[in-house]
């Protein structure tokens, strides 16, 4: 029995050796199908061999063998092909040699191999042909369960009182031996595959080392004790200028090549190495090349000792550092020459070889560079690209172009640029340089000065001047328009009210035409005032949450009617646009103004593009453009044309009121100023980008609404007609305006009581609190202004509805604010229809 066991193990080990040869073969690498066929043959032969060396026990009426492992692994490693070959070999052997229960034996051969094939597909190896431990567990379980089939079959053939007794004993022995065979075969395969992997890695490492040696320009030597001299490889022979193949170089011949001033030191170092005083060492020395030149060599070596601890072998590398030594000498000369100057100059001296402009070589940079860049000169020599990496990306191309121009023309080079140090600090530098030609090479020598304080001071002063100038200009216009607007709008209110009343009593068409013309002129005057207030940021706004995409789509239709067919209108609207809170009427007016300006600029021929986008505006952008903005999220609305562009000389004046380049009578010059004021009043800004003969783009930036959800659209309901007989109280100090209001409201059927001040109105209401509505101006003589009047009355009569009228929007903040969200505020002059609609709306909802 021992001989059978030993023979079985020998067969399994032989299988491991053969499997190793299959996977280690370079000719078979990558040919998986051939490998699987060979694995099937190898394991099939092993199955036959293990069948021949089967073991028999007296207590078990059958022969036991270890072929389960090879059959299963043939199916797992060899797949269906390998498994089938091994299974057929096992079946052939069993049929050939005969024996009891031949059918079940052949079946078990085929089924055992099928377990391996099934595992091959169900639990594939992540690193084939490596076999995972978890896979072996599943295989063993499947192998045990497989024996239930012969157990059932054998028990059905038995006539014994206990039909399962003998079959279970026999199959238990098969299972135990089979599991041992599986585990033994798995371990042998794992070791074989490990040796394969180790061998492949070693071969790959050796190949990589050879490639590195060839690329490095170094040579290798091997000197064994007792030999005639070191063995030089081909690369090392080439370094010394010896025209011979790799081989042994006599010690005396090699020493004859070494410079006489270095040979003594080199001998001493080598003697110490052979005596074992130093395990690792290196030496720099000079050698006389066969062409007569002097070469600078660096040798590094290590030693190997025998059992007695004596050095028996020395191996190492030689590298030719002649080019590096020559470069160092040249560099040192330049450093010494500039060092004395660099110590005295309040800046950084820079010199580099620009013979190849695309690959400049840094020759010198003075130690003061650490004060500007925060980088030492040694770090710059190690990586001169740090100069480019810290240079402002948007300027680097222009800077290099300036350098190249100076090299071509030999003119002095001056350039101011910014850098960002490795610590994140921004500095401004002044570059003063010149290109010179020396010894057939082109050098650029420069001095770099720190201009950070100067630039920052200039920028701060310019920004403060610009902000102050703009603020003063807008404030002056605001004071002018605010002072004029109240009185001017009162005059327009009187004119408009009387004209509308006169229109009701005149039936002659010629006279009605004159009245309509006068009303239109009055409304144009009101629009003029509103435009001026818009620039001064004092226009009345009613901001609502809007989707700019929706506004653009809706306004595109009526804007298109203002453009000729020769202008193509295109839109580029961003999906998922953030909502904004803005006055829709002012937004549509701004969009119309920009569209008409684009039309006039293109002279009725070209393309108009309206675009939307979500953007984030950061503080550096705001500082660079001197904007009065809060950093954060904005929605951009851009209008672009393909016109001739805006000349630089007028670009700074386009947002000023009444500035226009259009012929007389073609434009008021208030369109862009109104847009500018509207954007600033809305918390945003407007930027213009223009290029001559290419076109112009106006970009409006709206702050994102505090709520990112648009309000639901409410159905529009018609206002119910209010019942007549309501009592209205008017507080208006302007007699003409007051008389017009009274006449309009009385003709509409209301009972009207008019007072000249807020104090008088309070007294009247206190004496008779049955008035249904208070209609009040905001700025009036006396103690009680419009807002304070409403506030005081509502303390006693909180449900009192109020309509406020004002000359301009900022009057609503005078003397406190008594306005409620539901209150209606009307800007003078007010048309009769608008006034009556407002009154009916308030009364019908009260």
ABEGO torsion letter per residue (X at the ends): XAAAAAAAAAAAAAAAAAAAAAAABAAABGBAAAAAAAAAAAAAAAAAAAAAABBBBAABBBBBBAAAAAAAAAAAAAEAAAAAAAAAAAAAAAAAAEEBGAAAAAAAAAAAAAAAAAAAAABBBABOABBBAAAAAAAAAAAAAAAAAAAAAAAAABABABAAAAAAAAAAAAAAAAAAAAAAAAAAAAAAAAAAAAAAAAAAAAAAAAAAAAAAGBBBBBBBBGBAEBBBBAAAAAAAGBBBBBEBBBAAAAAAABBAAAAAAAAAAAAAAAAGABABBBBBBBBBBAAGBBBBBBBBBBBBBBAAGBBABBBBBBBBAAAAAAAAAAAAAAAAAAAAAAAABBBBBBBBBAABAABBBBABBBAAAAAAAGBBAAAAAABAAAAAAABBAAAAAAAAAAAAAAAAAGBBBBBBBBBBBAAGBBBBBBBBBBBBBBGGBBBBBBBBBBAAAAAAAAAAAAAAAAAAAAAAAAAAAAAAAAAAAAAAAAAAAAAAAAAAAAAAABABAAAAAAAAAAAAAAAAAAAAAAAAAAAAGABBBBBBBBBAAAAAAAAAAAAAAABBAABBBBBBBBBGBBBBBBBAAAAAAAAAAAAAAAAAAAGGBEBBBBBBBBBBBBAAAAAAAGBBBBBEBBBBBBBBBABAEBBAAAAAAAABBGBBABBBGABAGAAAAAAAAAAAAAGBBBBBBBBBGAEBBBBBBBBBBABABBBBBBBBBBBBBBBBGBBBBBBBABAAAAAAAAAAAAAAGBBBBBBABAAAAAAAAAABAABABBBBBABBBEABBAAAAAAAAAAABAABBBBBBBABAAAAABGEBABBAABBBBBOBBBAAAAAAAAAAAAAAX
